[in-house]
């Protein structure tokens, strides 16, 4: 269940952000604050984005920024930000992005259950719409409890 990983301390709602870099920074910061990743993890995501583009924009309105475990992951973690107005990640088919799940995994196996829950959410037709229209953390968590 997604609420096993997402709670009020690693969930934030913004009406708008300046750009994709700020969106990623806001999404990763709770993991840095919790000691789940080193600050360099954020730079690794930026570097990969510059090298290969927005590899982590998974579908219309949704992104899951992440980097390799050796780039500063201490423990498997997930965080979430909602951007009500959306932001461009330079992914023409999927912009604007409203839902940003930051993911950190210690290896290729430890986060399988988390990914399975996320994939259920991603397959839900109205999930992004519901999340982007949520007005409170409690409302977001109630939506996530369904997955």
C-alpha positions as CSV (number, residue, x, y, z in Angstrom):
1,X,0.0,0.0,0.0
2,X,1.4,3.4,-1.0
3,X,0.6,4.9,2.4
4,X,3.2,2.5,3.9
5,X,5.7,4.9,2.2
6,X,3.9,8.2,1.8
7,X,2.8,10.2,4.9
8,X,2.5,13.8,5.9
9,X,6.2,14.2,6.4
10,X,7.2,13.3,2.8
11,X,4.2,14.7,1.0
12,X,3.8,18.3,-0.2
13,X,1.3,20.2,-2.3
14,X,2.4,23.2,-4.3
15,X,0.2,25.4,-6.5
16,X,3.2,26.0,-8.8
17,X,6.9,25.6,-9.1
18,X,9.5,27.5,-11.1
19,X,10.7,24.6,-13.3
20,X,11.4,20.9,-13.4
21,X,14.6,21.3,-11.4
22,X,12.7,22.9,-8.5
23,X,10.0,20.2,-8.8
24,X,12.6,17.5,-8.5
25,X,14.4,19.3,-5.6
26,X,11.1,19.6,-3.7
27,X,10.3,16.0,-4.3
28,X,13.8,14.7,-3.2
29,X,14.2,17.0,-0.2
30,X,12.1,15.0,2.3
31,X,14.3,11.9,1.5
32,X,17.4,14.0,2.2
33,X,15.9,15.4,5.4
34,X,15.0,11.8,6.5
35,X,18.6,10.6,5.8
36,X,17.3,8.2,3.1
37,X,19.6,9.7,0.4
38,X,22.7,11.9,0.4
39,X,22.3,15.4,-1.1
40,X,24.3,14.2,-4.2
41,X,21.4,12.0,-5.2
42,X,19.6,15.1,-6.4
43,X,22.5,16.1,-8.5
44,X,22.7,12.6,-10.0
45,X,19.0,13.0,-11.2
46,X,19.8,16.4,-12.7
47,X,22.9,15.0,-14.5
48,X,21.0,12.1,-16.0
49,X,18.2,14.4,-17.1
50,X,20.7,16.7,-18.9
51,X,22.4,13.6,-20.5
52,X,19.3,11.7,-21.7
53,X,16.3,13.9,-21.1
54,X,13.3,13.3,-18.8
55,X,13.7,9.5,-18.6
56,X,11.6,9.5,-15.4
57,X,8.4,11.1,-16.9
58,X,6.4,7.9,-17.1
59,X,3.1,9.1,-18.6
60,X,0.8,12.0,-19.0
61,X,1.1,14.2,-15.9
62,X,3.3,11.9,-13.9
63,X,7.0,11.7,-13.1
64,X,9.2,9.4,-10.9
65,X,12.7,11.0,-10.7
66,X,15.3,8.5,-9.5
67,X,19.0,7.7,-9.9
68,X,21.2,4.7,-9.4
69,X,21.7,3.3,-5.9
70,X,25.4,4.1,-5.9
71,X,24.5,7.8,-6.4
72,X,23.8,8.3,-2.7
73,X,20.9,6.0,-1.7
74,X,21.1,5.0,2.0
75,X,17.7,3.3,2.3
76,X,14.8,2.6,0.0
77,X,12.4,5.6,0.1
78,X,9.6,7.3,-1.7
79,X,8.2,10.9,-1.5
80,X,5.5,12.8,-3.3
81,X,4.7,16.3,-4.4
82,X,1.6,17.5,-6.2
83,X,1.9,20.6,-8.4
84,X,-1.6,21.9,-9.0
85,X,-0.7,24.1,-11.9
86,X,1.7,21.6,-13.4
87,X,5.2,22.1,-14.7
88,X,7.0,21.3,-17.9
89,X,9.7,18.6,-17.8
90,X,10.4,18.9,-21.5
91,X,8.5,15.8,-22.3
92,X,6.1,16.9,-25.1
93,X,3.9,13.9,-24.9
94,X,3.4,14.0,-21.1
95,X,3.7,17.7,-20.0
96,X,2.6,19.3,-17.9
97,X,3.5,17.1,-14.9
98,X,1.3,17.4,-11.8
99,X,2.4,14.3,-9.8
100,X,6.0,13.7,-8.9
101,X,7.0,10.6,-6.9
102,X,10.7,10.7,-6.0
103,X,12.1,7.2,-5.6
104,X,15.3,5.9,-4.0
105,X,16.2,2.2,-4.0
106,X,19.2,0.5,-2.5
107,X,19.2,-2.2,-5.2
108,X,17.1,-3.6,-8.0
109,X,14.9,-5.8,-5.8
110,X,14.1,-3.9,-2.6
111,X,11.4,-1.7,-4.1
112,X,9.4,-4.2,-6.2
113,X,6.4,-4.0,-3.9
114,X,6.5,-0.2,-4.0
115,X,6.6,-0.2,-7.8
116,X,3.7,-2.6,-7.9
117,X,1.6,-0.2,-5.9
118,X,2.7,2.7,-8.0
119,X,1.8,0.9,-11.2
120,X,-1.7,0.3,-9.9
121,X,-2.0,4.0,-9.3
122,X,-0.5,4.9,-12.7
123,X,-3.0,2.6,-14.5
124,X,-6.0,4.2,-12.8
125,X,-7.6,6.4,-15.4
126,X,-8.4,9.4,-13.1
127,X,-5.6,9.1,-10.6
128,X,-3.5,12.0,-11.7
129,X,-6.6,14.2,-12.0
130,X,-7.8,13.3,-8.5
131,X,-4.3,13.9,-7.0
132,X,-3.8,17.3,-8.8
133,X,-7.2,18.5,-7.5
134,X,-6.5,17.4,-3.9
135,X,-6.6,20.4,-1.6
136,X,-4.9,18.8,1.5
137,X,-2.4,16.1,2.5
138,X,-5.2,14.2,4.1
139,X,-7.1,14.1,0.8
140,X,-4.0,12.9,-1.1
141,X,-3.4,10.2,1.5
142,X,-7.1,9.1,1.2
143,X,-6.6,8.7,-2.6
144,X,-3.4,6.8,-2.1
145,X,-5.0,4.4,0.4
146,X,-7.0,3.0,-2.6
147,X,-3.8,1.6,-4.1
